Amino acid sequence: MTPGHPDRPAEVAGPPGGPAPHPTPDAGAPPAASSRSWPLCLAAGLIAAVGSWGIGEAVHDRYEVPLVAAYGDAEATAANAREILAAQRQRAAIAFGSLGALLGLLLGVAGGLARGSIRRGLGAGLLGLALGGAGGVGSCFGLIPAFHRLIDRDSDDLILPMLFHAGYWILPGALAGLAFGIGLGGRSRVARALLGGLLGAIVGTMLYEVGGAVAFPLVRMSEPLPDSPTARLFGRLAVAIPIAACIAAAAREPVPKPGPAPPPVAD
């Protein structure tokens, strides 16, 4: 700490007449936190993916609405379409809300454990639980009606469904990164982890689109939730693990570049 500024990180003094001194790493977490972040984040991502899949599967069939063919009755057809939309929105909100909540909770706790503070991790985890759950639910309720208005299910377009999938997952991913950064400590780590979660959601979306098309060619992967339980599990894993990995990578403390060697001391 510098004199008169207890919150400012100290600087490493350089040689007289040499290059400017390098600042020390962001104050907060110990150096070992970076090495602990990887296994903790990956475990959190895996548990969140499987846990949210289990929650979603437990209620998936409760919101099943059959398609009613009411030829010549426009009012009945429209009412049936509204029921289907409401059911799909409820299922997606539970699926992605639970994913965001579990990612926020577990990654917040992981950040505190990486720092070595269980109490800080619990506080960050509870914040991540609330924010991540709200982000996942809000994304679904905001985007799924637009998805049904804009998507042509007879088209082979992959770009528009991919943009919608990214929209479902970007906010929960960023909020999970925020929770991890708060648990780990340090303002720069919070910002880097948040951006890492956002980037991880984008990477996970691309992995979901490409991997889903290869692994499940007969399943309509463009829907918010595919019809196959296995495909739904793949979707959770494809998103949660890249989010966790990118958060761990982004929050890693950068290693300062060594300065030039000091000039030889004259005898």
N, C-alpha and C positions, 0 to 999 in steps of 0.2 A: 504494500500500500504506500502511496506517496504521502509525504507530510502534508497535513492539512486537508487531504482528500482521502478519507478512509475507504471509500467505495471504488476508487480508481485503481486498476491493477498496476502493480509496479512494473518497471522497465528494466531490462537487462542492460547494464552499462556497457558501452563499447569502448574500444581503445581511444586514447586521446588522438584527435585528428582523424579518426577512422570513420566508418559509415555510421549512419544514425542507428541508435539502439532499436532492437526489436521488442515489441510488447510481449508480455507473457501471455499464455493462453487465458481465455475468458475465465474469470474467477467463478468458483462454484464447485463443480464436480471435480473429484480427484482425477489424475491422469488415467488411472486404471478403469475409469468409467467407460472409456471408449471401447476397450476390449470386452467389457461385460455387456455392452449394449447389443452386440450382434446376437448371441444366443438368447438373451432375454426378449428382444424384439421378434425374432423368428418364432420363438415358442408362443409369444402373445398372439402373433398373427395366425398361427396354426390353430390355437385354441379358439380364437374368436371366429374363425371361418367354420370350424366344425360345430361350435356351440350355436352360432346363428343359424346354420343349416338345420340343426336339430329343432330349434325353436320354430323355424318356418315350416318344417315338415309336420310338426305336431298340430298345426292349425290350417295347413294348406287346404285340405279337403272340406273344411268347414265353410269356406267361402266359394265353393264351386257352384256356379249358376249355369244350368243347361241352356243351350241355344234353342230358342223357340222359333219355329218356322211358321209365322202367322201371315200367310199370303193374303194380300188385299186388306190387311188391317195395319195401317201405318202406325196407329197409336200403340198397339200392342208390341209391334216390332221395336219402336223407339223406346218403350218402357223396358223391354228385355235388354236392349243395348245399354241402357243406363244401369241396369242391375249388374250386367257383366262388367262394365267399367268400374262400378263401385267395388265389386268383389276383387277385381285385379288390383285396384289401388290399395285395398285393405291388405291383401296378401303381400304385395311389394313393400308396403309400409312396415309390416311386421318383419319381413325378411331383411330389408336394408336398414330399418331402424335398429333392429337387434344387432346387426353387423356393426353399425356405427357406434352403438352403445358399448359393445364388448371390446371393440378396438380401442375406443377412448379409455375405458376402464383398465384394460390389461396393459396397454402401452403407457398409460400414466403411472401405474404401479411399477412397470418395468423401468421407467425413467428414475423413479425413486430408488429402486433396488440397485440400479447401476451406479447411482450416486452414493449408496450406502445408507439411505434414510428411508425406513419403512413408513414413518409418519408422513414425510413429504410425498412419497409415492401414493399413499392412500388418499391424500387430499387431491393430488393431480388426477388420480384415477376416478374419484367421484365427480370431479369437474368434467373429465372426459366422457364419463358415462352419460351425464346430462346433456352436454353439448353434442356429442356424437349421435346419441339417440335422436335428439331433436333435428339434427342435420339430415340424418337418413330419412326420417319420416317426412320432413318438410320438402326434401328433394322429390320424393315420390308423389306427394300430393300436388306439387307444383308442375311436374313434368309429365306424368302419365296421361292426363287429359289431352295435353298437346301431342303426345305420342300417338294417341288414337285418332286425332284429327289429321295428322300429317303423314303417317306411315301408310304406304300402299303395300299390303301383304302379298300382292301378286308381283311385286317388283323385286329385282335382284339387287337393288341398291343396298350397299353395306355401310355407306358413310353416315347417313342419317341415323340408323339404329346405333352406330358406334358413338355418335355425338350424344344421343340420349343416355346410353349406358355410362359414358363419362360423366354426364350431368348427375346421375344418381350417386356416383361414388367419389367425386372430387371433394365435395364439402365434408363428408365423413372422414376421408383420408387426411385432409388438411387439419381437421379438428383433432384427430388421433395424434398427428404430429405435434400439435400445440400441447396436448396433454403430456406427451413424452418429454417435450422440451421443458415444460414447467416442472415435471418431476425431476429431471436431470439438473436443472438450474442454469442460470446464465442467460442474459437477454439474447446474445447472438445465437446460442444453441436453440432457444425457443423459435427464433425466426428461421433458422436453417431446418429444424425438424418440421415446422409447418410446411415449408416449401417442399421438403422431402416427401411428406405425406401427399401433397398435391401431385407431385411428379409420379409417385408410386401408383396413384389412382389412374393416371394416364397410361402408364406402362401396363398396369393390370388390365385396363380396358382393351388395349391392343392384344395382349396375350389371350384374353377371353375371346375376342372376335376370331383371331387366327386359329388358336388351339381348339375352340369350340367347333369351327367349321370343319376341321380335320378329324377331331375325335367323335363328333356327333353329327354326321352329315345328314341324317334323317330327322333331326330335331330342329324346330324353328328357334334358333338361338337369338334371333332379333327381338323376340318378345322380352318384356321386362323380366319375366321369370319363365324359363323353358318348361316344357311339359314333363320332362324326364327328371326324376329325383337325382340321378347320378349327374346329369348335366347341371342341375342347380348346385350340387356340391362342388363340381368343378368350377362354377362361376364364383363361389365364395372363396375357394382356394386361390383362383387365378387373380383375384383382386386383393385379398387380405395379405398374402405373403409378399407381393411386390411393394405394397404400402409399407409393411413393417421393415422390409429390407432397405428401401429408399430412406426411410426415417433414420435407421441406424447409420447408414452411410452419410447422410447429410449432417447428422448431429456429431459426427466424429470430429475431434479437435484437429485442425490442420497443423501439420508439422512445419514450424518456421524454417525457411531456407537459411542455411549457414552463411554468414557474411564472409568477406574475403579475409585471408589470414592477416594478422597484424604485422606491420613492418618490423624487421629485426631491430633489436635494441643495440644501439652503438655501445662499444666498450668504453 
